[in-house]
Amino acid sequence: MRWEGRWGSFARGLGRALFVLYCLEAGFFLVMIPWRDFWPRLLTSVPLDGLRIWLESSLGRGAVTGFGLIHLVWGVHDLHGILSGVRRSRPSAGEEPTS
């Protein structure tokens, strides 16, 4: 069964808002966590020695940070799309609302 009308629009908007929230939170986490003091302790649970050594290096930390930056940019881009869509759907001061 397909949602129609307002509920479909609400569900799409809620899904987009949750995706933006995810991107911003994950991006912030991935940007900050590799450079914290407890990063090496978190990596003790990584089962592969080569991967753990690489993630402890500056190159591995930079890769995780870059992945976080991608999430942040994606979240800000989608947030801008949501906000500009809201502005476009509202009538201007001199316009009459369309139904």
C-alpha positions as CSV (number, residue, x, y, z in Angstrom):
1,M,0.0,0.0,0.0
2,R,1.3,3.4,-0.9
3,W,1.1,6.5,1.2
4,E,-0.7,9.3,-0.5
5,G,-1.1,13.0,0.0
6,R,0.2,14.6,3.2
7,W,1.4,11.5,4.9
8,G,3.6,10.6,2.0
9,S,5.1,14.1,2.0
10,F,5.5,13.9,5.7
11,A,7.2,10.5,5.5
12,R,9.6,11.7,2.8
13,G,10.4,14.9,4.8
14,L,11.0,12.9,7.9
15,G,13.2,10.4,6.1
16,R,15.3,13.2,4.6
17,A,15.6,15.0,8.0
18,L,16.7,11.7,9.7
19,F,19.3,11.2,6.9
20,V,20.7,14.7,7.4
21,L,20.8,14.1,11.2
22,Y,22.7,10.8,10.6
23,C,25.2,12.4,8.2
24,L,26.0,15.3,10.5
25,E,26.4,13.1,13.6
26,A,28.4,10.4,11.9
27,G,30.5,13.0,10.1
28,F,31.3,14.9,13.4
29,F,32.1,11.6,15.1
30,L,34.4,10.4,12.3
31,V,36.2,13.7,12.1
32,M,36.8,14.0,15.8
33,I,37.4,10.5,17.1
34,P,40.6,9.4,15.3
35,W,42.5,12.3,16.9
36,R,41.4,11.7,20.5
37,D,43.7,10.0,23.1
38,F,41.5,6.9,23.4
39,W,41.6,6.1,19.6
40,P,44.4,3.4,20.0
41,R,42.4,1.8,22.9
42,L,39.4,1.6,20.6
43,L,41.5,-0.2,18.0
44,T,42.5,-3.0,20.3
45,S,39.3,-4.9,19.3
46,V,40.2,-4.8,15.6
47,P,41.1,-8.4,14.8
48,L,43.5,-7.8,11.9
49,D,46.9,-6.5,12.9
50,G,47.7,-4.9,9.6
51,L,44.4,-2.9,9.6
52,R,45.0,-1.9,13.2
53,I,48.5,-0.7,12.5
54,W,47.3,1.3,9.5
55,L,44.4,2.9,11.4
56,E,46.8,4.0,14.1
57,S,49.0,5.7,11.6
58,S,48.4,9.3,10.5
59,L,47.4,8.1,7.1
60,G,44.6,5.9,8.5
61,R,43.4,8.6,10.9
62,G,43.3,11.0,7.9
63,A,41.3,8.5,5.9
64,V,38.7,8.1,8.6
65,T,38.6,11.9,9.0
66,G,38.1,12.3,5.2
67,F,35.3,9.9,5.3
68,G,33.7,12.0,8.1
69,L,34.2,15.1,6.1
70,I,32.3,13.5,3.2
71,H,29.4,12.8,5.6
72,L,29.4,16.4,6.8
73,V,29.4,17.8,3.3
74,W,26.6,15.4,2.3
75,G,24.5,16.3,5.3
76,V,25.0,20.1,4.8
77,H,24.1,19.7,1.1
78,D,20.9,17.8,1.9
79,L,20.0,20.2,4.7
80,H,20.4,23.1,2.2
81,G,18.1,21.2,-0.2
82,I,15.5,20.8,2.4
83,L,15.6,24.4,3.6
84,S,15.6,25.8,0.0
85,G,12.6,23.5,-0.8
86,V,10.7,24.9,2.2
87,R,11.5,28.5,1.1
88,R,10.3,27.7,-2.5
89,S,7.1,26.2,-1.4
90,R,6.0,29.3,0.6
91,P,4.4,32.1,-1.4
92,S,6.3,35.4,-1.6
93,A,4.8,38.6,0.0
94,G,3.0,39.7,-3.1
95,E,1.9,36.2,-4.4
96,E,-1.3,34.4,-3.7
97,P,-0.9,30.8,-2.4
98,T,-1.6,28.1,-4.9
99,S,-3.7,25.1,-4.0
